[in-house]
Amino acid sequence: MSERRRNFRHMAMTKVRVNLGAVVRAVRADRKTVVILEKDGLPVAALLDIDELEDLLDLHDPQLRAQIRQSMRDHRAGRSRPIDEVLAELEAEAR
């Protein structure tokens, strides 16, 4: 998941309930938008784009985190190739 600034919008649960369709469309249209649902002025839940949720869950996967750390070490050690080279190789194999 790339670093993005999130747009947090706080909304009362009653307002969200009445406008749920519009709120969901707004979240889908702008993946950076996170709607914080409040009950009696206190945050109780959040509504965010499903792709953003999947990205957040991936960040908590220990195996994926280990792979990312290893990839970063490999890159720093010069054990990486330009993406154009890799894509060209994959395209040649697909033919």
C-alpha positions as CSV (number, residue, x, y, z in Angstrom):
1,M,0.0,0.0,0.0
2,S,1.4,3.3,-0.9
3,E,1.6,6.2,1.5
4,R,-1.5,8.3,1.0
5,R,-3.0,11.1,3.0
6,R,-6.4,10.0,4.1
7,N,-9.5,12.3,4.2
8,F,-11.2,11.5,7.5
9,R,-14.9,12.5,7.6
10,H,-16.7,12.1,10.9
11,M,-20.5,11.4,10.6
12,A,-23.2,10.6,13.1
13,M,-24.5,7.0,12.7
14,T,-28.1,8.4,12.2
15,K,-26.9,10.6,9.3
16,V,-25.0,7.7,7.7
17,R,-28.0,5.4,8.1
18,V,-30.2,7.8,6.1
19,N,-27.5,8.5,3.5
20,L,-25.8,5.1,3.3
21,G,-25.8,4.8,-0.5
22,A,-24.3,8.3,-1.0
23,V,-21.7,7.7,1.7
24,V,-20.6,4.4,0.2
25,R,-20.4,6.0,-3.3
26,A,-18.2,8.7,-1.9
27,V,-15.9,6.2,-0.3
28,R,-15.7,4.2,-3.5
29,A,-15.1,7.3,-5.6
30,D,-12.2,8.5,-3.5
31,R,-10.2,5.7,-2.0
32,K,-8.5,8.1,0.4
33,T,-11.8,8.9,2.1
34,V,-12.5,7.2,5.4
35,V,-15.8,7.9,7.2
36,I,-15.6,7.6,10.9
37,L,-19.1,6.6,12.3
38,E,-19.9,8.2,15.6
39,K,-22.6,7.4,18.2
40,D,-23.2,10.1,20.8
41,G,-20.1,11.9,19.5
42,L,-17.8,8.9,20.0
43,P,-16.1,7.0,17.1
44,V,-17.5,3.4,17.0
45,A,-16.6,2.2,13.5
46,A,-15.1,3.2,10.1
47,L,-16.2,2.9,6.5
48,L,-13.5,2.6,3.9
49,D,-12.9,1.3,0.4
50,I,-12.6,-2.5,0.3
51,D,-9.2,-2.2,-1.6
52,E,-7.9,-0.1,1.2
53,L,-9.1,-2.6,3.8
54,E,-7.3,-5.4,1.9
55,D,-4.1,-3.3,1.8
56,L,-4.3,-2.7,5.6
57,L,-4.9,-6.4,6.2
58,D,-1.9,-7.3,4.0
59,L,0.3,-5.0,6.2
60,H,-0.5,-7.2,9.2
61,D,0.4,-10.5,7.4
62,P,3.7,-11.6,9.0
63,Q,4.8,-13.6,5.9
64,L,4.2,-10.6,3.5
65,R,6.0,-8.3,5.9
66,A,9.0,-10.7,5.9
67,Q,9.0,-10.9,2.1
68,I,8.9,-7.1,1.9
69,R,11.9,-6.8,4.3
70,Q,13.8,-9.4,2.3
71,S,13.1,-7.6,-0.9
72,M,14.3,-4.3,0.5
73,R,17.5,-6.0,1.7
74,D,18.0,-7.5,-1.8
75,H,17.4,-4.1,-3.5
76,R,19.9,-2.3,-1.2
77,A,22.5,-5.1,-1.9
78,G,22.1,-4.6,-5.6
79,R,20.2,-7.9,-6.2
80,S,17.4,-6.3,-8.2
81,R,16.7,-5.5,-11.9
82,P,14.9,-2.7,-13.7
83,I,11.2,-3.3,-14.2
84,D,11.5,-2.9,-17.9
85,E,14.0,-5.7,-18.1
86,V,11.7,-8.0,-16.0
87,L,8.6,-7.2,-18.1
88,A,10.5,-7.8,-21.3
89,E,11.6,-11.2,-20.1
90,L,8.0,-12.1,-19.0
91,E,6.6,-11.0,-22.4
92,A,9.2,-13.1,-24.2
93,E,8.3,-16.2,-22.1
94,A,4.6,-15.7,-22.9
95,R,5.2,-15.9,-26.6
